[in-house]
Amino acid sequence: MPDPRRRVTRLAPSPTGALHLGNALTFMTNWAMARKLGWEVVLRVEDLDGTRIKPGSADQAIAVLRWLGMDWDRGPLYQRHDLKPYHEALSLLRDRGLIYACQATRKQIEAALSAPNEGDHELRYPGPAAMAQSLGPQEVSPPLSLQARMPLLEDDAYAWRLVVPDREVAYVDELHGNKRLNVQQQVGDFVVASKAGLPAYQLAVVVDDARQGITDIVRGDDLMDSAPRQRILYEALGLVDEQTPPPGYYHLPMVYGPDGLRLAKRHGDTRLVYYQSSGVCASRVIGLLAYWGGLQAQRTPMSASEYVRAFDPDKIRLDPIHFCAEDEAWLQAE
């Protein structure tokens, strides 16, 4: 069990693909902050994403973090190794009447919203009543008699959605200040267990953060909208009170390509294993991360321990970072 007197953070790679330079900046900042402030570090592999999990990616991610000089105090812990805590959380939510079964597909939600398919963005679920009016009640949720006896995660025909209150959720981001968001108006009742029979990301991280004693969450600002959803789940599961506050959040800037789009394959091969296999020294990668983070005025090789010594939690860069041709040329200059 974690020491309740100590602050704890987690490095949480997902083995859905190889870690790239943008991931490295987030992980290195998280790790350096922990080592600078005396936090405990948990390594957690978030491997619940079904068919998107790529064989060998978890071991590769761990090896790359070690190559960069990072270490941890607990782990690696694998979500798939023990699904019982998530099942127990879902059972609790069902017993409290806070989740319901739903078999609506993305296309059906688009039809109910009269919304065209515009990519992978998250659609707002309009609720069972609106879906039933558009598609018919049998297309949306099972009959009540079936709901009463349905196994929670064993029926692949249904996902499970959380009943989300129609109110603003307030929280403090330690880097960006006070935040408020109405989750119901943004995404509606969101999925907490998929039709594949696995807990969804939002539920899994709340369950794990609570049982692993995580007090400080450091991650990319693409996940900023997840914070209020997770606050709702903390409350629904009874995991917070005056003595047990929810974790603190620190949302870091993302790394973008020169075109202003999020760093991806279109910007070339920025995977850390690519640089490692190409003979680029870890100190050169760390030096670029330090340059991006404002720890040094120019690109200079740096070790992980030097990164920690130079790191100042009060001076974390908040503006977007752009990976440019000069960065790539410097990495490959050896």
N, C-alpha and C positions, 0 to 999 in steps of 0.2 A: 504494500500500500504506500502511496506517496506521503511524504511528510507534509502535514497540513500547514506547517509554519513556513514552508519554502515555496517560492514562486517557481512555476514550471511552465515550460513551453514545449512545442513539438515541431519536429521536422517531419512533414507528411507527404512524401512523394507518392504519386499514383502511377502504377506500372502500365499505363495506357500508351506509353511512348517514351522515347529517350529524352532525358533532361537536356535543355539547351541553355544558352547564355542568360536568357531572361530568368529562367528558373534558378540558375546559379546565383544571380544577384539577390533574389528573394531569400534563398536558403542561407547564403553567406551573411546577409544582414541579420537574419533571425539568429543564426548561430553566434555571430559576434556580439550581438546585444546580450544574449544569454551569458556568454562567457565574461563579458565586461561587467555585468550586473550581478553575477553569482546565481543565475537561475539554473535549475535542473533542465536537462534536455532529454526529451523522449523521441526516439525514432519510431514512427508509425507508418507502415506501408498500407495505403488505402486502396485495397485490391478487391473492391466489391462491384466494379463497373462491368460485370458480365463479359460479353463477347469482346469488349474493347480492350481487355487485358491482353497484353502481348507477352508470350512466353519469354522468360529470361530478363524481362525489363526490370523486375524488382531487384534481382541480384546486380544488374548493371547499374541501377540508380545508387544502390548502397556503395558499390565499388567506386563510382564517380565521386560521391560525397567524400569518401575516404581519400581519394586521389587529391582532392582540393584541400585536404587537411582537417576536415571536420570530424568531430567525435560526438558521442552522446553517452548519457548516464544510464538509460534504460532502452531496451530494444535490441534488434528490430522486433516490433509487435505487428502481427499480421491480422487484419480484420477478419479474413475468411477462416482463420483457424478456430474461431469460436463465435458462432452466430447467435448463441443463446441470449446474450444481453440485449440484442436488437429485438429478438422475438418477445422477450419479456417487456420491453418498452412498448412495442406495438400492442401487446395484450392489454397493458395498462391503459393505453390511449383508447382502445376499443371498449374496455369496460367502463371508461368514463364518458363514452359517447362522443369522443373527439375526433374519430376518424370514420370514414365510410368507404365501402367498396365501390369501384368505378371501373367500367370497361370501355369508356370513351377513348377513341383514338385521336391522334393529332388532326387527321383529316376531318373527323366529326366535329372537333372543337372549332376548327377553321370554318366549317359550314355553319355552326351555331353562331359564330361571331361575324359571319359574312366577311371573313378576312382572307385575303390571298396568301398563298404560301410564299413568304419572303425570305426563306432561309432557315437557319437553325436557331433563331431567336426564340425566347420563351413566350408562348401565348398565355394570355390571361384566361384561366378557367372560369367560365361565367357562372358556375354553380349547377347543382342537380336540377333545379326547377327550370332554368333556361335551357339546359341540355334536353330535358324531358320534353319541353314544349317544341323543340326543334326536331328531335329524333324519335321521341317516344320513350316512355320510362324503362322499357325492357332493354333498350340499347345503352342505358346509362349506368344503372345499378341493379343488383339482383333483388328479387322479391324479399320482403322483410322476413318471411319464414326461412328463406335460405340464408340470409345474413346472420340469423341467430345461431346457426349451426355450422357456418362455413369455416373451414380451417383458415387461419390468418394468412399464411404465406404459401399454401399448397395448391391453390387454384390459379393456374396461369391465365385465366380469363379476366382476372380483376387486378387492378392496382388499388392502392389505398391512399386516400387523400385526407389531409388534416383540415378540420373545420377552423378556418382562419377568421378571427374577429375583424370587424370593419372599423378599425381605429388606427391611429398613428402609434408606432412603436418608437420610443426614444432610447437612444444609447449614446455613449461617448466613445468616439474614436480618439485614441491617445495622440494621433498625429493630425487629425483633421477637425477635432472638436466635436461639438454637439451635432447629432444627426437625428432625423425623424423620417419615418417612411410608413405609409399605409400599405401593408403587404397585400391585403385583400384587394385594394384598387390596382396594385401593380401586377400580381400574378394570380390572385384568387386562392382557392383551396389547393395547396400544392401537394405533390405526391411524396409520401413518406415510405412507401414500399412499392416496388415495381411489379409488373406482371411476370417478370422472370423469377419472382419469389425471393428477391433480395431487398434489404433495406436501402432506401435512397440515400444519397450523399448527405442531405440536410439532417436526417435523423441519425445516421451512423456517426457523424462527427460530434453531434451533441452527446450521444451516449458515451462515446469514447473519451471525449474531453472531460466529461463529468467523472467517469470511473477512473481515469488516469490522473486526475487532479490537475488538469491544465488550467493555469491561471492567466496566461498571456498568449494570445494568438497573433502571430505575425505572418502576413500573407499578402498576395497581390491585390491591388485595388479593384481588379475585375470581380472579386468576391465580396465587395463592400455591401452589396444588396443582400448577401446571405446573412449578415449579422442580425437584422431584425427578424428574419425567419427563424434563426436559431434561438433568439431570445424568446420567441413565442413557444418554441418547443421546450426550452428550459422550464418555462412556467407551466406548460401543460403536463410535463412529467414530474412536477414538484421538485425540481432539482435546485431551486434557488430560494433563499430566505435571507433574513437580516444577517445571519451568521455565515451564509454561503452565497456570496454574490456571484453573478455570472462572470466569465472571463473578460479581461480587457482586450481590446482589439487595436491592432496597428496595421493599417493598410498601406502597402508600399506601391510606388509608381511602377507601371509596366514598362517593358522595353519594346520599342517600336522600330521598324525598319525605316530607311530613308524616305519611303513613300508615305510615312505616317500611319501605316497599318501595323497591327500587332505582329510581333516577330513570328515568322512561320517559314515553311519550306520555300515560299516564293522569294525569300531573301537569301537563298543559298543554304548551305549546310552549316547550321550553327549548333549542332549537337556537341555536347561536351566529349562524347566518345570519339567523335570525328577529330577534334583537336588533339585529343590524347593519342589516338592512333597515328596522327600525322606528325607526331614528335614535338608538338607544342608543350612547353613546360607548364605545369600547374601554376607556377609563380607568375607566369605571363598572363594567364587567364585571371588570376586573382588581382594582378596589377590593373587590368582593364576594369574589373569590377570596382576596385578602389577609386579609379579615375572617374567612372560613372557616378559613384556615390559621393564624390567631392572629398574623398580622404586624401587625395594628392592632386597636385595641379597639372601633372602630366602623366602619361602612361609610363610606368616604371615597374619592373617585376617586384613582386611582394609575396612573402610567405603568409600562411594563415595566421601565425602568431603575430606577425607584424600588422596584419589587417586588424586584429583585435586591439592591439595597442593604439592604433591610429583611430579606431572607431569612436565616435561620440554620439550617443543616443539622442542628444539634444539637437543635433545638426543633420538629421536624416533628410536627404533630398526628397522633395515631394513633387517636383515637376517631371513630366514624362521624359524618358531617356531614349535616345535614338542611336541605333547601331548603324555605323556608316562605313564607307569603304576604307577610311583611314584606320578604323578600329580593326577591321579584318587584315589589312596590310601589316599592322603592327603585330598582331598575333602570329602571323606567318613569317615574320621577318627573320627569325632565327635560322 
